[in-house]
Amino acid sequence: MNTIKIHFLGASETVTGSKFLLETPEQNILIDCGMFQGLKELREQNWKDFAFDVTKIDTVLLTHGHLDHTGYLPRFVKQGFKGKIIGTAPTLEITKIILLDSAKINEEDAERANEENYSKHHPALPFYTMEDAEQTIKMFAPAEKDTWHSLSEHIKYRFKYNGHIIGATFIELELYGKTFVFSGDIGRVEDVLLFPPEKPQFADYLFVESTYGHKLHPKESVSEKLIGLIKETVHNQGTLIIPTFAVERLQMLMYLLWKLNSEDLIPNIQIFIDSPMGNKVLGVFERFASWHKIPPAEFSAMKHRMNIITSYKETWETIDDPRPKIVIAGSGMVTGGRVLTYLKQLIDETSTTVLLVGYQAEGTRGRQLLEGAHELKFFGKYYPVKAKVDHMESLSAHADQAGIIDWLSEIKNIPKNTFLIHGEPTAQDVLRVKLKDTYGWNVSIPKLYAIEEILI
């Protein structure tokens, strides 16, 4: 008999900070290495040392490149990790972009906090630096999807296409003849950019995301909503600000707006893309064309229709531009990035509309706006919210409850246990009941820092 210990070091009873350590007799393997976002008590977890001796961890396997799945990597490496960080080639490209961008923001935020003296830490330090990120990137090792790769005599893994964002996969990990499946983030069957996620066929132990485990995405028409808001923006001579995630969501919005424009369904409005990270992600889409659905000619035409901002000087020129306009800028939960500069200047104007287009985690400015906050705090100061705030959940890159149930529908055996991860408690409990009712499976909701022992 072999003992496998599973350490739930993140994304347990919360949606962020994905980290799952499998301690085995042959290798210690970390699935994802994400950063906590949102609530202060969660963000404070980021500053703690890793809850296991990182020098004894052999391999990191990444499901995809999002910050809440990769953003802790530079801290992890700084604490002594010496092994390989493995993902699909596009996942590692996305991770590289995200880590370098995150490091730059961390450095700038620390510098600003010290200059303006609004941090309680003296001096304020960046969570990690550009140098830390660059050291981490040197440890990246790409692996092909759909192929079994050996880590040791009794351990092998395989990446399978999962939609969600470019490069994203679920992971099948075979340990001593038993199959452990980590869902990562499950994409949607009807996605503008990406192919439908593949489905696992067999699993002894399942680790399943539950972000939208309690609800179905609304059936609203994205096109009609965008057309209405754009016409309203032109009428008000205002600005439609869309805080957006740089990976997948930004490219999806660009494509949707290009389609509406090319079909003459929206007025001829200026569209500004202000996301240095998003611009780099466009390059990943171009290099890995087989991972998405958009033909190269359409992708090129889409890029040429947009005003792609490349400098901070252009950001201010865009803010000062009196014409009605659409501004798409990071970050999606309004936690950082260029969108803060636009909101700081324009959120107190009634002609401004803020359109939130994805999940807004607890404790983020996006969630505050969604819940009707009358003011927002940027860089130590409060600004009144006079802008109209709207929300479009149907653009989410996550499967909803029906999508999760469907994703599990081809599993031919009864898993010994299904662990619900990457969700808030209400979503997890609703999905737990739904899975039991639908499949009759044993379902667990692990707590943060719980350890589960499995005998094989």
TAZIRA-V512255 format. One record per pair of residues at least 6 apart in sequence whose ideal C-beta (glycine too) atoms are under 7 Angstrom apart, sorted by the first residue. I is the first residue (numbers start at 0). J is the second residue. D is the distance in Angstrom with one decimal. If there is no record, write none. Layout:
i:I j:J d:D
i:I j:J d:D
This chain:
i:0 j:454 d:5.2
i:0 j:455 d:6.8
i:1 j:23 d:7.0
i:1 j:24 d:5.5
i:1 j:175 d:5.1
i:1 j:455 d:4.9
i:2 j:452 d:5.9
i:2 j:454 d:5.9
i:3 j:21 d:6.0
i:3 j:23 d:5.4
i:3 j:174 d:6.0
i:3 j:453 d:4.5
i:3 j:455 d:6.1
i:4 j:22 d:4.0
i:4 j:450 d:5.7
i:4 j:452 d:5.5
i:5 j:19 d:6.6
i:5 j:21 d:5.8
i:5 j:450 d:6.9
i:5 j:451 d:4.4
i:5 j:453 d:6.8
i:6 j:20 d:3.9
i:6 j:22 d:6.8
i:6 j:51 d:6.2
i:6 j:450 d:5.4
i:7 j:19 d:6.4
i:7 j:445 d:4.4
i:7 j:447 d:6.4
i:7 j:448 d:6.6
i:7 j:449 d:4.8
i:8 j:18 d:3.9
i:8 j:19 d:6.9
i:8 j:20 d:5.9
i:8 j:50 d:5.5
i:8 j:448 d:6.6
i:9 j:16 d:3.2
i:9 j:17 d:5.3
i:9 j:18 d:3.8
i:9 j:33 d:5.8
i:9 j:35 d:6.7
i:10 j:16 d:5.5
i:10 j:17 d:4.0
i:10 j:33 d:6.8
i:10 j:420 d:5.0
i:10 j:421 d:4.3
i:11 j:420 d:6.0
i:11 j:445 d:5.0
i:11 j:446 d:6.0
i:11 j:447 d:4.4
i:11 j:449 d:6.7
i:12 j:424 d:5.5
i:12 j:444 d:6.8
i:12 j:446 d:6.0
i:12 j:447 d:5.9
i:13 j:41 d:6.1
i:13 j:423 d:6.6
i:14 j:210 d:5.5
i:14 j:360 d:5.7
i:14 j:421 d:5.5
i:14 j:422 d:5.9
i:14 j:423 d:6.1
i:15 j:33 d:6.5
i:15 j:35 d:5.0
i:15 j:36 d:4.5
i:15 j:37 d:5.9
i:15 j:41 d:6.5
i:15 j:67 d:4.2
i:15 j:360 d:6.2
i:16 j:33 d:5.0
i:16 j:34 d:6.2
i:16 j:35 d:3.8
i:16 j:41 d:6.8
i:16 j:44 d:6.7
i:16 j:67 d:6.2
i:17 j:31 d:4.0
i:17 j:33 d:4.0
i:17 j:67 d:6.0
i:17 j:68 d:4.7
i:17 j:421 d:6.2
i:18 j:29 d:6.5
i:18 j:31 d:5.9
i:18 j:32 d:5.8
i:18 j:33 d:6.1
i:18 j:71 d:6.9
i:19 j:30 d:4.3
i:19 j:31 d:6.6
i:19 j:181 d:6.7
i:19 j:206 d:6.4
i:20 j:27 d:6.6
i:20 j:29 d:5.2
i:20 j:51 d:5.8
i:21 j:28 d:4.7
i:23 j:154 d:6.7
i:23 j:174 d:6.0
i:25 j:151 d:4.1
i:25 j:152 d:6.5
i:25 j:153 d:6.0
i:25 j:154 d:5.7
i:26 j:57 d:4.5
i:26 j:58 d:6.3
i:26 j:150 d:5.4
i:26 j:151 d:5.1
i:26 j:154 d:5.5
i:27 j:55 d:5.7
i:27 j:56 d:4.7
i:27 j:57 d:5.5
i:28 j:57 d:6.7
i:28 j:58 d:5.0
i:28 j:60 d:6.4
i:28 j:150 d:7.0
i:29 j:56 d:5.5
i:29 j:59 d:4.7
i:30 j:60 d:5.4
i:30 j:170 d:6.3
i:30 j:181 d:5.0
i:31 j:61 d:6.1
i:31 j:62 d:5.7
i:31 j:68 d:4.4
i:32 j:59 d:5.6
i:32 j:69 d:6.1
i:32 j:71 d:4.8
i:32 j:72 d:4.8
i:32 j:75 d:5.3
i:33 j:66 d:6.9
i:33 j:67 d:4.3
i:33 j:68 d:4.3
i:33 j:69 d:6.2
i:33 j:70 d:5.7
i:33 j:71 d:5.9
i:34 j:45 d:5.7
i:34 j:66 d:5.5
i:34 j:67 d:6.1
i:34 j:70 d:3.0
i:34 j:71 d:4.9
i:35 j:41 d:4.1
i:35 j:42 d:5.6
i:35 j:44 d:5.0
i:35 j:45 d:5.2
i:36 j:42 d:6.9
i:36 j:67 d:5.8
i:36 j:334 d:6.4
i:36 j:360 d:5.8
i:36 j:363 d:6.9
i:37 j:360 d:3.9
i:37 j:361 d:5.0
i:37 j:362 d:3.8
i:37 j:363 d:5.5
i:38 j:361 d:5.2
i:38 j:362 d:3.6
i:39 j:362 d:6.5
i:45 j:71 d:6.7
i:45 j:126 d:6.5
i:48 j:78 d:6.2
i:49 j:75 d:6.0
i:49 j:78 d:5.7
i:50 j:448 d:6.2
i:53 j:75 d:5.9
i:53 j:78 d:4.7
i:53 j:79 d:5.1
i:53 j:80 d:4.5
i:54 j:79 d:4.4
i:54 j:81 d:6.8
i:56 j:80 d:6.0
i:56 j:82 d:6.4
i:57 j:82 d:4.8
i:58 j:82 d:5.1
i:58 j:83 d:5.6
i:58 j:85 d:6.4
i:58 j:150 d:5.9
i:59 j:82 d:6.8
i:59 j:84 d:4.6
i:59 j:85 d:6.7
i:60 j:85 d:5.4
i:60 j:156 d:6.0
i:60 j:170 d:5.6
i:61 j:68 d:6.5
i:61 j:69 d:6.1
i:61 j:84 d:6.8
i:61 j:85 d:6.9
i:61 j:86 d:3.7
i:61 j:90 d:5.5
i:61 j:94 d:6.5
i:62 j:68 d:6.0
i:62 j:167 d:6.4
i:62 j:168 d:5.9
i:62 j:169 d:6.6
i:62 j:170 d:6.0
i:62 j:181 d:6.3
i:62 j:183 d:2.8
i:62 j:184 d:7.0
i:63 j:90 d:5.4
i:63 j:163 d:6.2
i:63 j:164 d:5.6
i:63 j:166 d:6.0
i:63 j:167 d:3.6
i:63 j:168 d:6.9
i:63 j:183 d:5.6
i:63 j:184 d:6.4
i:64 j:90 d:5.0
i:64 j:93 d:3.1
i:64 j:94 d:4.1
i:64 j:97 d:5.7
i:64 j:164 d:6.8
i:64 j:166 d:6.2
i:64 j:246 d:6.6
i:65 j:164 d:6.7
i:65 j:246 d:6.7
i:66 j:97 d:5.5
i:66 j:101 d:6.2
i:69 j:94 d:4.6
i:69 j:97 d:6.3
i:69 j:98 d:6.7
i:70 j:101 d:5.8
i:72 j:84 d:6.6
i:72 j:98 d:6.4
i:72 j:135 d:4.9
i:73 j:98 d:6.3
i:73 j:102 d:6.8
i:73 j:127 d:3.9
i:73 j:131 d:3.9
i:73 j:132 d:5.1
i:73 j:135 d:4.7
i:74 j:127 d:5.7
i:76 j:134 d:5.9
i:76 j:135 d:4.7
i:76 j:138 d:6.6
i:77 j:127 d:6.9
i:77 j:131 d:5.7
i:83 j:138 d:6.3
i:83 j:140 d:4.4
i:84 j:138 d:4.9
i:84 j:139 d:5.3
i:84 j:140 d:6.7
i:85 j:140 d:5.0
i:85 j:142 d:5.2
i:86 j:94 d:6.6
i:86 j:141 d:6.9
i:87 j:141 d:6.6
i:87 j:142 d:6.7
i:87 j:144 d:5.5
i:87 j:158 d:5.5
i:87 j:166 d:4.9
i:87 j:168 d:6.0
i:88 j:141 d:4.2
i:89 j:165 d:5.0
i:89 j:166 d:3.2
i:89 j:283 d:5.7
i:89 j:287 d:4.4
i:89 j:290 d:5.6
i:90 j:166 d:3.6
i:90 j:167 d:6.8
i:91 j:139 d:4.6
i:91 j:141 d:5.5
i:92 j:283 d:4.8
i:93 j:164 d:6.9
i:93 j:165 d:6.6
i:93 j:166 d:5.6
i:93 j:246 d:5.7
i:93 j:280 d:6.7
i:93 j:283 d:6.1
i:95 j:136 d:5.2
i:96 j:276 d:5.6
i:96 j:279 d:4.7
i:96 j:280 d:6.2
i:97 j:276 d:6.8
i:98 j:132 d:4.3
i:98 j:135 d:6.3
i:98 j:136 d:6.9
i:99 j:129 d:6.6
i:99 j:132 d:5.2
i:100 j:275 d:6.9
i:100 j:276 d:4.3
i:102 j:127 d:5.6
i:102 j:128 d:5.7
i:102 j:129 d:4.7
i:102 j:131 d:6.5
i:102 j:132 d:4.1
i:103 j:129 d:6.3
i:104 j:335 d:5.2
i:105 j:125 d:3.7
i:105 j:126 d:4.6
i:105 j:127 d:6.1
i:106 j:125 d:4.7
i:106 j:128 d:6.0
i:106 j:129 d:6.6
i:109 j:123 d:4.6
i:109 j:124 d:5.8
i:109 j:125 d:4.4
i:111 j:378 d:6.5
i:112 j:118 d:3.8
i:112 j:123 d:3.9
i:113 j:122 d:5.1
i:113 j:123 d:5.4
i:115 j:378 d:6.9
i:115 j:379 d:6.2
i:117 j:379 d:3.3
i:142 j:148 d:5.4
i:142 j:158 d:6.4
i:144 j:158 d:4.3
i:144 j:159 d:6.4
i:144 j:160 d:6.1
i:144 j:168 d:5.9
i:145 j:157 d:7.0
i:145 j:159 d:6.8
i:146 j:157 d:6.5
i:147 j:155 d:4.9
i:147 j:157 d:5.0
i:148 j:155 d:6.1
i:148 j:156 d:5.7
i:149 j:155 d:4.7
i:150 j:156 d:6.6
i:153 j:174 d:6.8
i:153 j:175 d:4.8
i:154 j:173 d:6.9
i:154 j:174 d:5.6
i:155 j:173 d:5.0
i:156 j:170 d:6.0
i:156 j:171 d:6.7
i:156 j:172 d:4.9
i:157 j:171 d:4.6
i:158 j:168 d:3.9
i:158 j:170 d:6.2
i:159 j:168 d:5.5
i:159 j:169 d:5.3
i:159 j:171 d:6.5
i:159 j:197 d:4.9
i:160 j:168 d:6.2
i:160 j:194 d:6.8
i:160 j:196 d:6.6
i:160 j:197 d:4.9
i:161 j:167 d:4.8
i:161 j:168 d:5.1
i:161 j:169 d:4.8
i:161 j:183 d:5.8
i:161 j:185 d:6.1
i:161 j:186 d:5.6
i:161 j:196 d:4.5
i:161 j:197 d:6.8
i:162 j:186 d:1.9
i:162 j:187 d:6.2
i:162 j:190 d:5.7
i:162 j:193 d:4.7
i:162 j:194 d:6.6
i:162 j:195 d:6.3
i:162 j:196 d:4.1
i:163 j:184 d:4.6
i:163 j:185 d:6.6
i:163 j:186 d:3.8
i:163 j:396 d:5.2
i:164 j:246 d:4.9
i:164 j:247 d:4.1
i:164 j:396 d:6.2
i:165 j:247 d:6.5
i:165 j:283 d:6.0
i:165 j:284 d:6.2
i:165 j:287 d:6.3
i:165 j:290 d:5.1
i:165 j:291 d:6.0
i:166 j:290 d:6.5
i:167 j:183 d:6.1
i:167 j:184 d:6.5
i:167 j:186 d:6.7
i:168 j:183 d:6.4
i:169 j:180 d:6.4
i:169 j:181 d:6.3
i:169 j:182 d:5.0
i:169 j:183 d:5.2
i:169 j:199 d:6.6
i:170 j:181 d:4.5
i:170 j:183 d:6.9
i:171 j:178 d:6.0
i:171 j:180 d:5.6
i:171 j:199 d:6.8
i:172 j:179 d:4.4
i:172 j:181 d:7.0
i:174 j:455 d:6.6
i:175 j:455 d:4.7
i:177 j:203 d:4.4
i:177 j:204 d:7.0
i:177 j:455 d:5.2
i:178 j:201 d:5.6
i:178 j:202 d:5.5
i:178 j:203 d:5.1
i:179 j:203 d:6.8
i:179 j:204 d:4.7
i:180 j:199 d:4.9
i:180 j:202 d:4.1
i:180 j:205 d:5.2
i:180 j:206 d:6.8
i:181 j:206 d:4.6
i:182 j:206 d:6.3
i:182 j:207 d:4.8
i:182 j:208 d:5.1
i:184 j:208 d:5.5
i:184 j:397 d:5.9
i:185 j:196 d:5.7
i:185 j:208 d:5.9
i:185 j:397 d:6.7
i:185 j:398 d:4.1
i:185 j:402 d:6.5
i:185 j:403 d:6.2
i:185 j:406 d:5.2
i:186 j:193 d:5.9
i:186 j:196 d:4.6
i:186 j:396 d:6.2
i:186 j:398 d:6.6
i:187 j:396 d:6.9
i:187 j:398 d:5.6
i:187 j:402 d:5.9
i:188 j:195 d:4.4
i:188 j:402 d:6.7
i:191 j:251 d:5.0
i:191 j:254 d:6.0
i:191 j:255 d:6.5
i:192 j:247 d:6.4
i:192 j:250 d:6.1
i:192 j:251 d:5.4
i:192 j:254 d:6.6
i:192 j:291 d:5.0
i:192 j:292 d:6.0
i:192 j:293 d:6.3
i:193 j:291 d:5.6
i:193 j:292 d:6.6
i:194 j:292 d:6.4
i:196 j:406 d:6.2
i:198 j:406 d:5.6
i:198 j:408 d:6.8
i:198 j:409 d:4.4
i:199 j:410 d:5.8
i:200 j:409 d:5.7
i:200 j:410 d:6.6
i:200 j:411 d:6.0
i:201 j:410 d:6.4
i:201 j:411 d:5.8
i:201 j:412 d:5.7
i:202 j:410 d:5.6
i:202 j:414 d:4.9
i:203 j:414 d:6.0
i:203 j:415 d:5.4
i:204 j:414 d:6.3
i:204 j:415 d:6.0
i:204 j:416 d:5.6
i:204 j:453 d:6.8
i:205 j:414 d:4.9
i:205 j:417 d:4.3
i:205 j:418 d:6.8
i:206 j:418 d:4.9
i:206 j:420 d:5.5
i:207 j:403 d:6.6
i:207 j:417 d:6.1
i:207 j:419 d:5.9
i:207 j:420 d:6.9
i:208 j:420 d:6.2
i:208 j:421 d:4.0
i:208 j:422 d:6.7
i:209 j:419 d:4.6
i:209 j:420 d:6.9
i:209 j:421 d:6.2
i:209 j:422 d:3.1
i:209 j:426 d:5.2
i:209 j:427 d:4.8
i:209 j:430 d:4.7
i:210 j:358 d:6.2
i:210 j:397 d:4.8
i:210 j:421 d:5.9
i:210 j:422 d:5.3
i:210 j:426 d:6.6
i:211 j:395 d:6.9
i:211 j:397 d:5.5
i:211 j:398 d:6.9
i:211 j:399 d:4.4
i:211 j:400 d:6.2
i:211 j:426 d:6.6
i:212 j:400 d:5.6
i:212 j:403 d:6.3
i:212 j:419 d:6.9
i:212 j:422 d:5.4
i:212 j:426 d:4.2
i:212 j:427 d:6.0
i:212 j:429 d:5.8
i:212 j:430 d:2.9
i:213 j:400 d:6.6
i:213 j:425 d:5.7
i:213 j:426 d:4.2
i:213 j:429 d:3.7
i:213 j:430 d:6.6
i:214 j:399 d:6.1
i:214 j:400 d:6.2
i:215 j:399 d:4.9
i:215 j:400 d:6.0
i:215 j:401 d:5.7
i:216 j:392 d:5.9
i:216 j:393 d:5.2
i:216 j:395 d:6.1
i:216 j:399 d:4.5
i:217 j:392 d:5.8
i:217 j:393 d:5.3
i:219 j:393 d:5.1
i:221 j:255 d:6.4
i:221 j:391 d:6.6
i:221 j:393 d:5.8
i:221 j:394 d:6.2
i:222 j:259 d:6.3
i:224 j:391 d:5.7
i:225 j:255 d:6.5
i:225 j:259 d:6.4
i:226 j:259 d:6.6
i:226 j:264 d:5.8
i:226 j:265 d:5.7
i:228 j:239 d:5.8
i:228 j:352 d:6.0
i:228 j:354 d:6.2
i:228 j:389 d:6.6
i:229 j:239 d:6.5
i:229 j:265 d:4.8
i:229 j:266 d:6.6
i:229 j:268 d:5.9
i:229 j:325 d:6.8
i:230 j:266 d:6.6
i:231 j:352 d:6.9
i:232 j:238 d:6.9
i:232 j:239 d:4.4
i:232 j:323 d:5.3
i:232 j:352 d:6.1
i:233 j:266 d:4.9
i:233 j:268 d:5.9
i:233 j:323 d:4.7
i:235 j:350 d:4.3
i:236 j:323 d:5.3
i:236 j:350 d:6.2
i:237 j:323 d:6.1
i:237 j:350 d:3.0
i:237 j:351 d:5.5
i:237 j:352 d:6.7
i:238 j:324 d:5.5
i:238 j:326 d:6.1
i:238 j:345 d:5.5
i:238 j:351 d:5.1
i:239 j:325 d:4.7
i:239 j:352 d:5.0
i:239 j:354 d:6.3
i:240 j:326 d:5.0
i:240 j:338 d:6.7
i:240 j:341 d:5.4
i:240 j:342 d:6.6
i:240 j:345 d:6.7
i:240 j:351 d:6.4
i:240 j:353 d:5.1
i:241 j:252 d:6.3
i:241 j:325 d:6.9
i:241 j:327 d:4.7
i:241 j:354 d:4.8
i:241 j:356 d:6.0
i:242 j:328 d:6.6
i:242 j:330 d:6.5
i:242 j:331 d:5.7
i:242 j:333 d:5.0
i:242 j:338 d:4.4
i:242 j:355 d:6.6
i:242 j:365 d:6.5
i:243 j:249 d:5.0
i:243 j:252 d:6.1
i:243 j:327 d:5.4
i:243 j:329 d:6.4
i:243 j:331 d:5.1
i:243 j:356 d:5.9
i:244 j:329 d:6.8
i:244 j:330 d:6.9
i:244 j:331 d:3.7
i:244 j:357 d:6.3
i:245 j:274 d:4.9
i:245 j:276 d:4.0
i:245 j:277 d:3.8
i:245 j:280 d:5.6
i:245 j:329 d:4.8
i:246 j:280 d:5.2
i:247 j:396 d:5.5
i:248 j:331 d:6.2
i:248 j:356 d:6.3
i:248 j:357 d:5.9
i:248 j:394 d:6.7
i:248 j:396 d:6.6
i:249 j:274 d:5.8
i:249 j:277 d:4.1
i:249 j:280 d:7.0
i:249 j:327 d:6.1
i:250 j:280 d:6.7
i:250 j:281 d:6.6
i:250 j:284 d:6.0
i:251 j:394 d:6.6
i:252 j:327 d:5.7
i:252 j:356 d:7.0
i:253 j:272 d:6.7
i:253 j:301 d:5.5
i:253 j:305 d:6.0
i:254 j:293 d:6.4
i:254 j:301 d:5.7
i:256 j:270 d:5.8
i:257 j:300 d:6.9
i:257 j:301 d:4.1
i:257 j:304 d:5.2
i:259 j:265 d:4.7
i:260 j:304 d:6.2
i:268 j:323 d:5.8
i:268 j:324 d:6.4
i:268 j:325 d:6.0
i:269 j:306 d:6.2
i:269 j:322 d:5.7
i:269 j:324 d:4.4
i:270 j:305 d:5.2
i:270 j:306 d:6.4
i:270 j:325 d:4.7
i:271 j:306 d:4.7
i:271 j:308 d:5.9
i:271 j:317 d:5.0
i:271 j:324 d:6.1
i:271 j:325 d:6.9
i:271 j:326 d:4.9
i:272 j:305 d:4.9
i:272 j:306 d:6.8
i:272 j:307 d:4.9
i:272 j:308 d:6.5
i:272 j:327 d:5.3
i:273 j:308 d:4.3
i:273 j:314 d:5.7
i:273 j:317 d:6.8
i:273 j:326 d:6.2
i:273 j:328 d:4.2
i:273 j:337 d:4.7
i:274 j:327 d:7.0
i:274 j:328 d:5.6
i:274 j:329 d:4.5
i:274 j:337 d:6.5
i:276 j:329 d:6.2
i:277 j:329 d:6.3
i:278 j:307 d:5.9
i:281 j:302 d:6.6
i:284 j:291 d:6.0
i:284 j:298 d:6.6
i:285 j:298 d:6.7
i:288 j:295 d:6.2
i:308 j:314 d:6.0
i:308 j:317 d:6.4
i:314 j:337 d:6.0
i:314 j:340 d:5.8
i:317 j:326 d:6.5
i:318 j:341 d:6.3
i:318 j:344 d:5.1
i:318 j:345 d:6.9
i:326 j:341 d:5.6
i:328 j:336 d:6.5
i:328 j:337 d:4.4
i:328 j:338 d:4.0
i:328 j:341 d:6.0
i:329 j:336 d:3.7
i:329 j:337 d:6.2
i:329 j:338 d:6.1
i:330 j:336 d:4.1
i:330 j:338 d:6.4
i:331 j:357 d:5.1
i:332 j:359 d:5.6
i:332 j:360 d:5.9
i:332 j:363 d:4.0
i:332 j:365 d:4.1
i:333 j:342 d:6.9
i:333 j:363 d:6.3
i:333 j:364 d:3.7
i:333 j:365 d:4.4
i:333 j:368 d:6.8
i:334 j:363 d:5.3
i:334 j:364 d:6.5
i:339 j:377 d:5.5
i:342 j:375 d:7.0
i:342 j:377 d:7.0
i:343 j:377 d:4.9
i:343 j:382 d:6.1
i:345 j:351 d:4.6
i:345 j:386 d:7.0
i:346 j:375 d:6.5
i:346 j:382 d:5.7
i:346 j:384 d:5.5
i:346 j:386 d:5.0
i:347 j:382 d:6.0
i:347 j:383 d:5.0
i:347 j:385 d:4.9
i:348 j:385 d:6.2
i:348 j:386 d:6.5
i:349 j:385 d:5.2
i:351 j:386 d:3.8
i:352 j:386 d:6.2
i:352 j:387 d:4.6
i:352 j:389 d:6.2
i:353 j:368 d:6.2
i:353 j:386 d:5.2
i:353 j:388 d:5.0
i:354 j:389 d:5.0
i:354 j:391 d:6.4
i:355 j:365 d:5.6
i:355 j:368 d:6.5
i:355 j:369 d:5.9
i:355 j:390 d:4.7
i:356 j:391 d:5.1
i:356 j:394 d:4.7
i:357 j:394 d:6.4
i:357 j:395 d:5.5
i:358 j:395 d:6.1
i:358 j:397 d:6.8
i:359 j:365 d:3.8
i:359 j:366 d:4.2
i:359 j:369 d:5.1
i:360 j:366 d:6.4
i:364 j:375 d:5.6
i:367 j:375 d:6.4
i:368 j:384 d:6.9
i:368 j:388 d:5.0
i:369 j:390 d:5.9
i:372 j:384 d:5.9
i:373 j:383 d:6.7
i:373 j:384 d:5.8
i:374 j:381 d:4.8
i:374 j:382 d:6.2
i:374 j:383 d:5.2
i:374 j:384 d:5.9
i:375 j:382 d:5.6
i:375 j:384 d:5.9
i:398 j:406 d:6.1
i:400 j:430 d:6.3
i:400 j:433 d:6.3
i:403 j:430 d:6.7
i:404 j:433 d:6.7
i:404 j:437 d:5.8
i:413 j:440 d:6.4
i:414 j:440 d:5.9
i:416 j:441 d:5.3
i:416 j:443 d:5.8
i:417 j:434 d:6.4
i:417 j:440 d:5.2
i:417 j:441 d:6.7
i:417 j:442 d:4.8
i:418 j:443 d:5.2
i:418 j:445 d:5.5
i:419 j:427 d:4.6
i:419 j:430 d:5.9
i:419 j:431 d:6.0
i:419 j:442 d:6.4
i:419 j:444 d:5.1
i:427 j:444 d:5.0
i:431 j:442 d:4.6
i:431 j:444 d:6.2
i:434 j:440 d:5.7
i:434 j:442 d:5.1
i:435 j:442 d:5.8
i:445 j:451 d:6.6
